Amino acid sequence: MENQKSNSSLKAIVAVLALLLIGSLAYIFKMTTDAKSLHTELTSVKSEKDNLLDSLAIQKTIYDKAIEDKTALSDDLIAEREKVMNLIADLKKSKGDVASMSKYREQFKKLQVNMKSLMAENDALKKANETLTVQRDSTVVVLGQQKKFNDTLVVQNENLAKTVEKGSKLVVMNLRTQAIKQRSSGKQIDTDKASRADKLKICFSIAANSIAKSGDKIYNIQIIDSKNNVLGDKKTETFGEISLTYSFSTKVAYNNQSVDICEFLEGNGKDFEKGTYYVNIFDKSELVSKTSFTLR
């Protein structure tokens, strides 16, 4: 009888111990499962935080490049980049729990929507700027070519004006001088002896010129003897800074046709000196022809 009671008590103890063991195992399993679940959740949250930080860094880089385009949206792009940078700073400081990550995800989505809109508008403005730049460059090229063309025309006109001015000048040519002995009969005889010469005959021609201005032309004739004396009237005129002493002047009626002129310088009863004489013809102060001759 006593043995039966002992067996019953032992069975009861074993049953209790078995229940306690089963409960312990169940508790340990639950704790292990919860720990794994928590670890998985923490790992997932940490991974999401890192991924979100990477995405925000990419957004910032996109804004950096877009701002370099210097479009009309530059201020808006800078403001949005500031928002991205602030979110990065806040996210780095956060513990990365589920609640905070949910909030950061929402903020990131809003920033992403704003970025897509701004990037589309910025790309449109960039393309418009590129088109305007091409048009401007083309305009600059055209204007440059036009300026070169205008400059060429100016040079051509100036050269033409110089050519016309040069071409319109009268050409004095065929200057010739001869000492003359005039007889009582009026006949003139050429001589090269100073003692026989009564006067000097100076002749020259003016060439025909259809573009020259017609009208009276005045030329100053200068005759210098072997002693460097100016013969004749010895008139002096000043042309700017140039002073000219000449023997006499002659007026020529010019009508664009060739014309021959002959003038005389009288000896005034004096013998001409022996030696070389120089004859110069001036149009105002410009020497237009010269020659020399010798009396023996």
DRENDO-1510 file (C-alpha; in Angstrom, 1 decimal, always signed):
<recs>
REC; n; res; u; v; w
REC; 1; MET; +0.0; +0.0; +0.0 .
REC; 2; GLU; +2.8; +2.4; +0.9 .
REC; 3; ASN; +4.6; +1.4; -2.3 .
REC; 4; GLN; +1.6; +2.5; -4.3 .
REC; 5; LYS; +1.5; +5.9; -2.7 .
REC; 6; SER; +5.2; +6.5; -3.3 .
REC; 7; ASN; +4.8; +5.6; -7.0 .
REC; 8; SER; +1.9; +8.0; -7.3 .
REC; 9; SER; +3.9; +10.8; -5.7 .
REC; 10; LEU; +6.8; +10.2; -8.0 .
REC; 11; LYS; +4.7; +10.2; -11.1 .
REC; 12; ALA; +3.1; +13.5; -10.0 .
REC; 13; ILE; +6.6; +15.1; -9.5 .
REC; 14; VAL; +7.7; +13.8; -12.9 .
REC; 15; ALA; +4.6; +15.2; -14.5 .
REC; 16; VAL; +5.2; +18.6; -12.9 .
REC; 17; LEU; +8.8; +18.6; -14.0 .
REC; 18; ALA; +7.8; +17.6; -17.5 .
REC; 19; LEU; +5.3; +20.5; -17.6 .
REC; 20; LEU; +7.9; +22.9; -16.3 .
REC; 21; LEU; +10.4; +21.7; -18.9 .
REC; 22; ILE; +7.9; +22.0; -21.7 .
REC; 23; GLY; +7.0; +25.6; -20.5 .
REC; 24; SER; +10.7; +26.5; -20.3 .
REC; 25; LEU; +11.4; +25.2; -23.8 .
REC; 26; ALA; +8.4; +27.1; -25.1 .
REC; 27; TYR; +9.5; +30.3; -23.4 .
REC; 28; ILE; +13.1; +29.9; -24.7 .
REC; 29; PHE; +11.8; +29.3; -28.2 .
REC; 30; LYS; +9.6; +32.4; -28.0 .
REC; 31; MET; +12.4; +34.6; -26.7 .
REC; 32; THR; +14.7; +33.3; -29.4 .
REC; 33; THR; +12.1; +33.9; -32.1 .
REC; 34; ASP; +11.4; +37.4; -30.7 .
REC; 35; ALA; +15.1; +38.2; -30.6 .
REC; 36; LYS; +15.6; +37.0; -34.2 .
REC; 37; SER; +12.6; +39.1; -35.2 .
REC; 38; LEU; +13.9; +42.1; -33.5 .
REC; 39; HIS; +17.3; +41.7; -35.0 .
REC; 40; THR; +15.8; +41.3; -38.4 .
REC; 41; GLU; +13.7; +44.4; -37.9 .
REC; 42; LEU; +16.7; +46.4; -36.6 .
REC; 43; THR; +18.8; +45.2; -39.5 .
REC; 44; SER; +16.0; +46.1; -42.0 .
REC; 45; VAL; +15.6; +49.6; -40.4 .
REC; 46; LYS; +19.3; +50.2; -40.5 .
REC; 47; SER; +19.5; +49.1; -44.1 .
REC; 48; GLU; +16.6; +51.4; -45.1 .
REC; 49; LYS; +18.3; +54.3; -43.3 .
REC; 50; ASP; +21.5; +53.7; -45.3 .
REC; 51; ASN; +19.6; +53.3; -48.6 .
REC; 52; LEU; +17.7; +56.5; -47.9 .
REC; 53; LEU; +20.9; +58.4; -47.1 .
REC; 54; ASP; +22.4; +57.1; -50.4 .
REC; 55; SER; +19.3; +58.2; -52.3 .
REC; 56; LEU; +19.4; +61.7; -50.7 .
REC; 57; ALA; +23.1; +62.0; -51.6 .
REC; 58; ILE; +22.2; +61.2; -55.2 .
REC; 59; GLN; +19.5; +63.9; -55.1 .
REC; 60; LYS; +22.0; +66.4; -53.8 .
REC; 61; THR; +24.5; +65.6; -56.6 .
REC; 62; ILE; +21.7; +66.0; -59.2 .
REC; 63; TYR; +20.9; +69.4; -57.8 .
REC; 64; ASP; +24.6; +70.4; -57.8 .
REC; 65; LYS; +24.9; +69.7; -61.5 .
REC; 66; ALA; +21.6; +71.4; -62.3 .
REC; 67; ILE; +22.7; +74.5; -60.4 .
REC; 68; GLU; +25.8; +74.7; -62.6 .
REC; 69; ASP; +23.6; +75.2; -65.6 .
REC; 70; LYS; +22.7; +78.7; -64.3 .
REC; 71; THR; +19.2; +78.8; -65.6 .
REC; 72; ALA; +16.3; +80.9; -64.3 .
REC; 73; LEU; +15.5; +78.2; -61.8 .
REC; 74; SER; +18.8; +78.4; -60.0 .
REC; 75; ASP; +17.3; +80.0; -56.8 .
REC; 76; ASP; +14.6; +77.3; -56.7 .
REC; 77; LEU; +17.2; +74.5; -57.2 .
REC; 78; ILE; +19.4; +75.9; -54.4 .
REC; 79; ALA; +16.4; +76.0; -52.0 .
REC; 80; GLU; +15.5; +72.4; -52.8 .
REC; 81; ARG; +19.0; +71.3; -52.4 .
REC; 82; GLU; +19.0; +72.9; -49.0 .
REC; 83; LYS; +16.0; +70.8; -48.0 .
REC; 84; VAL; +17.8; +67.7; -49.1 .
REC; 85; MET; +20.9; +68.6; -47.1 .
REC; 86; ASN; +18.8; +69.3; -44.0 .
REC; 87; LEU; +17.0; +65.9; -44.3 .
REC; 88; ILE; +20.4; +64.2; -44.6 .
REC; 89; ALA; +21.6; +65.9; -41.5 .
REC; 90; ASP; +18.4; +64.9; -39.5 .
REC; 91; LEU; +18.5; +61.4; -40.8 .
REC; 92; LYS; +22.1; +60.9; -39.7 .
REC; 93; LYS; +21.2; +62.0; -36.2 .
REC; 94; SER; +18.1; +59.8; -35.9 .
REC; 95; LYS; +18.1; +56.4; -34.1 .
REC; 96; GLY; +16.6; +54.8; -37.2 .
REC; 97; ASP; +13.5; +53.4; -35.5 .
REC; 98; VAL; +10.5; +52.4; -37.5 .
REC; 99; ALA; +8.4; +55.5; -36.6 .
REC; 100; SER; +11.1; +58.0; -37.5 .
REC; 101; MET; +11.9; +56.1; -40.7 .
REC; 102; SER; +8.3; +56.2; -41.8 .
REC; 103; LYS; +8.4; +60.0; -41.4 .
REC; 104; TYR; +11.7; +60.3; -43.3 .
REC; 105; ARG; +10.3; +58.2; -46.1 .
REC; 106; GLU; +7.4; +60.6; -46.6 .
REC; 107; GLN; +9.7; +63.6; -46.6 .
REC; 108; PHE; +12.0; +61.9; -49.2 .
REC; 109; LYS; +9.0; +61.1; -51.4 .
REC; 110; LYS; +7.9; +64.8; -51.4 .
REC; 111; LEU; +11.5; +65.9; -52.2 .
REC; 112; GLN; +11.6; +63.3; -55.0 .
REC; 113; VAL; +8.4; +64.7; -56.6 .
REC; 114; ASN; +9.7; +68.2; -56.4 .
REC; 115; MET; +13.0; +67.2; -57.9 .
REC; 116; LYS; +11.3; +65.5; -60.9 .
REC; 117; SER; +9.3; +68.6; -61.6 .
REC; 118; LEU; +12.2; +71.0; -61.2 .
REC; 119; MET; +14.5; +68.8; -63.3 .
REC; 120; ALA; +12.0; +68.7; -66.2 .
REC; 121; GLU; +11.6; +72.4; -66.1 .
REC; 122; ASN; +15.3; +73.0; -65.8 .
REC; 123; ASP; +16.1; +70.7; -68.7 .
REC; 124; ALA; +13.6; +72.7; -70.8 .
REC; 125; LEU; +15.2; +76.0; -69.8 .
REC; 126; LYS; +18.7; +74.5; -70.5 .
REC; 127; LYS; +17.7; +73.5; -74.0 .
REC; 128; ALA; +16.1; +76.9; -74.6 .
REC; 129; ASN; +19.3; +78.5; -73.5 .
REC; 130; GLU; +21.4; +76.3; -75.8 .
REC; 131; THR; +19.1; +77.2; -78.7 .
REC; 132; LEU; +19.5; +80.9; -77.8 .
REC; 133; THR; +23.2; +80.5; -77.5 .
REC; 134; VAL; +23.4; +78.9; -81.0 .
REC; 135; GLN; +21.2; +81.7; -82.4 .
REC; 136; ARG; +23.3; +84.3; -80.7 .
REC; 137; ASP; +26.5; +82.8; -82.0 .
REC; 138; SER; +25.1; +82.6; -85.4 .
REC; 139; THR; +24.0; +86.3; -85.2 .
REC; 140; VAL; +27.5; +87.2; -83.9 .
REC; 141; VAL; +29.0; +85.4; -86.9 .
REC; 142; VAL; +26.6; +87.1; -89.3 .
REC; 143; LEU; +27.3; +90.5; -87.7 .
REC; 144; GLY; +31.0; +89.8; -87.8 .
REC; 145; GLN; +30.8; +88.9; -91.5 .
REC; 146; GLN; +28.7; +92.0; -92.2 .
REC; 147; LYS; +31.2; +94.2; -90.3 .
REC; 148; LYS; +34.1; +92.7; -92.4 .
REC; 149; PHE; +32.0; +93.3; -95.5 .
REC; 150; ASN; +31.3; +96.9; -94.4 .
REC; 151; ASP; +35.0; +97.5; -93.5 .
REC; 152; THR; +35.9; +96.1; -96.9 .
REC; 153; LEU; +33.5; +98.5; -98.5 .
REC; 154; VAL; +34.9; +101.4; -96.4 .
REC; 155; VAL; +38.4; +100.5; -97.5 .
REC; 156; GLN; +37.3; +100.2; -101.1 .
REC; 157; ASN; +35.5; +103.5; -101.0 .
REC; 158; GLU; +38.5; +105.2; -99.4 .
REC; 159; ASN; +40.8; +103.7; -102.0 .
REC; 160; LEU; +38.4; +104.7; -104.7 .
REC; 161; ALA; +38.3; +108.2; -103.3 .
REC; 162; LYS; +42.0; +108.3; -103.2 .
REC; 163; THR; +42.2; +107.0; -106.8 .
REC; 164; VAL; +39.7; +109.6; -107.9 .
REC; 165; GLU; +41.5; +112.3; -106.1 .
REC; 166; LYS; +44.8; +111.1; -107.6 .
REC; 167; GLY; +43.3; +110.7; -111.0 .
REC; 168; SER; +41.7; +114.1; -110.9 .
REC; 169; LYS; +45.0; +115.9; -110.5 .
REC; 170; LEU; +46.3; +117.6; -113.5 .
REC; 171; VAL; +49.5; +116.3; -115.0 .
REC; 172; VAL; +52.1; +118.9; -116.1 .
REC; 173; MET; +54.4; +117.5; -118.7 .
REC; 174; ASN; +56.9; +118.3; -121.5 .
REC; 175; LEU; +58.5; +121.2; -119.6 .
REC; 176; ARG; +61.1; +122.8; -121.8 .
REC; 177; THR; +63.1; +126.0; -121.5 .
REC; 178; GLN; +65.1; +128.0; -124.1 .
REC; 179; ALA; +67.0; +131.2; -124.1 .
REC; 180; ILE; +65.8; +133.6; -126.9 .
REC; 181; LYS; +67.5; +136.3; -128.9 .
REC; 182; GLN; +64.8; +138.6; -130.3 .
REC; 183; ARG; +65.7; +140.7; -133.3 .
REC; 184; SER; +64.4; +144.1; -134.2 .
REC; 185; SER; +62.1; +142.5; -136.7 .
REC; 186; GLY; +60.5; +140.5; -133.9 .
REC; 187; LYS; +61.9; +137.3; -135.0 .
REC; 188; GLN; +63.0; +135.0; -132.1 .
REC; 189; ILE; +66.1; +132.9; -132.4 .
REC; 190; ASP; +67.1; +130.2; -130.0 .
REC; 191; THR; +70.5; +130.6; -128.4 .
REC; 192; ASP; +72.6; +128.9; -125.7 .
REC; 193; LYS; +74.9; +132.0; -125.2 .
REC; 194; ALA; +74.2; +134.0; -122.1 .
REC; 195; SER; +75.5; +137.2; -123.8 .
REC; 196; ARG; +73.0; +136.9; -126.6 .
REC; 197; ALA; +69.9; +136.0; -124.6 .
REC; 198; ASP; +67.2; +138.7; -124.2 .
REC; 199; LYS; +64.6; +136.5; -122.6 .
REC; 200; LEU; +63.8; +133.0; -121.4 .
REC; 201; LYS; +61.0; +131.0; -123.0 .
REC; 202; ILE; +59.3; +128.5; -120.7 .
REC; 203; CYS; +56.8; +126.1; -122.2 .
REC; 204; PHE; +54.8; +123.1; -120.7 .
REC; 205; SER; +51.7; +121.1; -121.4 .
REC; 206; ILE; +48.8; +120.0; -119.2 .
REC; 207; ALA; +47.4; +116.6; -120.1 .
REC; 208; ALA; +43.7; +116.0; -120.8 .
REC; 209; ASN; +41.7; +114.7; -117.8 .
REC; 210; SER; +38.0; +114.0; -118.0 .
REC; 211; ILE; +37.5; +113.7; -114.2 .
REC; 212; ALA; +39.5; +116.8; -113.3 .
REC; 213; LYS; +37.7; +120.0; -112.3 .
REC; 214; SER; +37.7; +122.5; -115.1 .
REC; 215; GLY; +38.2; +126.2; -114.8 .
REC; 216; ASP; +41.2; +128.6; -114.3 .
REC; 217; LYS; +44.4; +127.0; -113.0 .
REC; 218; ILE; +47.2; +129.1; -111.6 .
REC; 219; TYR; +50.8; +127.8; -111.7 .
REC; 220; ASN; +53.8; +129.5; -110.1 .
REC; 221; ILE; +57.0; +129.3; -112.2 .
REC; 222; GLN; +60.3; +129.6; -110.3 .
REC; 223; ILE; +63.6; +130.2; -112.3 .
REC; 224; ILE; +66.9; +130.0; -110.3 .
REC; 225; ASP; +70.2; +131.0; -111.9 .
REC; 226; SER; +73.6; +129.5; -111.3 .
REC; 227; LYS; +74.2; +131.8; -108.3 .
REC; 228; ASN; +71.0; +130.5; -106.6 .
REC; 229; ASN; +69.1; +133.7; -107.3 .
REC; 230; VAL; +65.4; +133.7; -108.0 .
REC; 231; LEU; +64.8; +135.7; -111.2 .
REC; 232; GLY; +61.8; +137.7; -112.3 .
REC; 233; ASP; +59.2; +139.3; -109.9 .
REC; 234; LYS; +60.5; +137.4; -106.9 .
REC; 235; LYS; +57.0; +137.2; -105.4 .
REC; 236; THR; +56.6; +135.3; -102.1 .
REC; 237; GLU; +53.5; +133.4; -101.0 .
REC; 238; THR; +52.8; +131.3; -97.9 .
REC; 239; PHE; +50.9; +128.0; -98.1 .
REC; 240; GLY; +50.4; +126.8; -94.5 .
REC; 241; GLU; +53.9; +126.4; -93.1 .
REC; 242; ILE; +55.6; +126.5; -96.6 .
REC; 243; SER; +56.8; +129.8; -98.0 .
REC; 244; LEU; +57.5; +130.0; -101.8 .
REC; 245; THR; +59.3; +132.6; -103.7 .
REC; 246; TYR; +58.7; +132.4; -107.5 .
REC; 247; SER; +59.6; +134.3; -110.7 .
REC; 248; PHE; +56.0; +134.8; -112.0 .
REC; 249; SER; +52.7; +133.0; -112.2 .
REC; 250; THR; +50.5; +132.1; -115.1 .
REC; 251; LYS; +46.7; +131.5; -115.3 .
REC; 252; VAL; +45.5; +128.6; -117.5 .
REC; 253; ALA; +41.9; +128.2; -118.7 .
REC; 254; TYR; +41.5; +124.5; -118.4 .
REC; 255; ASN; +38.5; +122.6; -119.9 .
REC; 256; ASN; +39.6; +119.0; -119.5 .
REC; 257; GLN; +41.4; +119.0; -122.8 .
REC; 258; SER; +45.2; +119.0; -123.3 .
REC; 259; VAL; +46.6; +122.5; -123.4 .
REC; 260; ASP; +50.1; +124.0; -124.2 .
REC; 261; ILE; +51.4; +127.1; -122.3 .
REC; 262; CYS; +54.4; +129.3; -123.1 .
REC; 263; GLU; +55.6; +132.2; -121.0 .
REC; 264; PHE; +58.5; +134.5; -121.2 .
REC; 265; LEU; +60.9; +136.0; -118.6 .
REC; 266; GLU; +62.4; +139.2; -119.9 .
REC; 267; GLY; +66.0; +140.0; -119.2 .
REC; 268; ASN; +65.1; +143.7; -118.4 .
REC; 269; GLY; +68.2; +144.9; -120.3 .
REC; 270; LYS; +70.6; +142.8; -118.2 .
REC; 271; ASP; +72.7; +140.0; -119.5 .
REC; 272; PHE; +71.9; +136.6; -118.2 .
REC; 273; GLU; +74.7; +134.9; -116.2 .
REC; 274; LYS; +76.5; +132.0; -117.6 .
REC; 275; GLY; +75.9; +128.7; -115.9 .
REC; 276; THR; +73.1; +126.2; -115.2 .
REC; 277; TYR; +69.5; +127.4; -114.6 .
REC; 278; TYR; +66.8; +125.5; -112.8 .
REC; 279; VAL; +63.1; +125.8; -113.7 .
REC; 280; ASN; +60.4; +124.6; -111.3 .
REC; 281; ILE; +56.6; +124.7; -111.7 .
REC; 282; PHE; +54.4; +124.7; -108.6 .
REC; 283; ASP; +50.7; +124.1; -108.1 .
REC; 284; LYS; +50.4; +126.2; -105.0 .
REC; 285; SER; +53.2; +124.7; -102.9 .
REC; 286; GLU; +53.4; +121.3; -104.7 .
REC; 287; LEU; +56.2; +120.9; -107.2 .
REC; 288; VAL; +54.6; +119.4; -110.3 .
REC; 289; SER; +57.4; +119.6; -112.9 .
REC; 290; LYS; +61.1; +120.7; -113.1 .
REC; 291; THR; +63.9; +120.9; -115.6 .
REC; 292; SER; +67.3; +122.7; -116.1 .
REC; 293; PHE; +69.3; +124.2; -118.9 .
REC; 294; THR; +72.8; +125.8; -119.3 .
REC; 295; LEU; +73.9; +129.0; -120.9 .
REC; 296; ARG; +77.6; +129.4; -121.9 .
</recs>
